[in-house]
Amino acid sequence: MVSISEQLFDALGIMVLGMALVFIFLSFLILAMNLVAKKFAPKPQAVKSTPVAQQEVVNSSVSPLMTAVITAAIHQHRKKVL
């Protein structure tokens, strides 16, 4: 019968071998992904600059009515859950 120390040594060797193979595979995968990304990356296009005076001002704020509606919905949901 094989002693426990020999079994643990074999298990350690198999574990290190497995981890090394996974590391090598993932390294090749990362390298391949980077090469494909560089080869098939979209070409940068020239950006047409528009004068500052012609740019539209975008209103990104939420209206007070929408804030009230969202707050009421959250309040009702929390009353149901609790």
N, C-alpha and C positions, 0 to 999 in steps of 0.2 A: 504494500500500500504506500502511496506517495504521501509524504509529510505535508502538514499544513503550510509550512514555510515555503516549500517548493510550489505549492498551488498558488499561494499569494504572490510569489515572484512571477509565475506564469501569467496570472491575472493582471499584474502590474504591467508586464510587457505587452500584453494584448491591448490594455487600455491606452498605453502610450502610443502604440502603433495606430490604433483607431483614431486617436486625437490628432496625430500627425497627418494621417490621410485626409481627415476632414479639413484640417488647416490648409493643406496643399490644394485640395479641391476648391475651397472657398477663395483662396488666393488666385487661382487660375480663373475662377468665375468673375471675380472683381476685375482682373486684368482684361478679360474678354469683354466685359460690359463697358469698360472705359474705352477700349479700342473701337467698339461698335458705336458708342456715343460720339466719339470724335469723327468717325468716318461718315456717319449718317446724320450729323447735326445739321439743323437748318442754317442756310446761309444768311448772314445778317443783311438786312435791307436798309437802304438809305432812308432815314426818317425825314419826312418833309416838315420843316419847322414852319409853324404858323405864327404870324405876328401876335404879340401879347394882347393887343387891343381886340383881336378877333376871337380870342378864346372865350368859350362860354363858362360862366360861373355855375358850378354844380352845387346845388343845395343838398347836402348830405345829412341834414339834421332831421330828426323824426318829429312829426307834428305833435302838438300837445294832446290832440284828440286820440291819436294812435297810442300814445303813451298811457292815457287813461284806460283805453280798451284793453291793452295788454296787462296792465296792472289789475284790472277787474277780473280778467280771465285767470290770472295766476292766483288771485285771492280765492276765487270760487274753487279752483282745483285743489288748493291746499285745505279748504274747508271740507271737501269731499274725502280726501285722503286721510286726514286726521280725524 
